[in-house]
Amino acid sequence: MMRIMLRTFQKLSNQDYSQNMGGLLRSIIFFIGFYLYLLIIVDLRLIYHGAGEIINFPVFFRGWPFFSEFISRPGGLLEYSAAFLSQLFYIGWIGALVATLQAWLISACVGYFLKAVNYPRLRWLRFVPPILLLIIYTQYTYHFVTVMALLVALLFICLYLGLIKNNPQLDCFRIVLFMVLSAILYYLAGAAYLLFALLCAIYELLFRRRLWVFLLYLLSAVVIPYFVGVMVCG
């Protein structure tokens, strides 16, 4: 019996290892293609220059006066960071690398979320957001700030799921963690917090069967912006 159990465990371990290596290889191939497409076909330098068509491309200046305009309001730090990274579009290969890294992180977050909710077979969906980003870039429109907001929200969702994994039954810990992350995220990324709150609420309702936590998280989508935006930032 012990030998059978050991053999079964070994087979499962080898299978998981093979699946992980296969998924990693697919991701590497996909994002190499993603990078080359942006570099050779799209050429993000065209988005940087705009040719009079892209009017929402941000400016960026060094120094405290410019930086201080962003830290005084929710979401300002995200806009500041996006404005800085967007300037790298001026150098084609670096801009393509930044956009590829952004897409890879979004893909990794989606894959982590699907694994956390026990839908690992749907992890192929992690490639959908990068494909949509490619479509956006081929239209030569600027949505880098919005995509950055999405990325930050997904990173906080993964952080939330990762931290509660070790304390699944402690509702008090989950709620305190959610509130702390919510306040930080709203200050950093502004409206992106709403996506974080919505997905966390859906997770608690559908996968944890906690209706009251679901309702509390939805209520926080109103309370947290008021507290941080009005009471803290004025």
SULWODA-V912471 format. One record per helix or strand. SS is the DSSP state (helix for helix, strand for strand). FROM is the first residue (numbers start at 1). TO is the last residue. If there is no record, write none. Layout:
SS:FROM:TO  SS:FROM:TO
//
This chain:
helix:2:42  helix:45:52  helix:64:71  helix:76:90  helix:92:116  helix:120:138  helix:144:167  helix:171:189  helix:192:206  helix:211:232
//
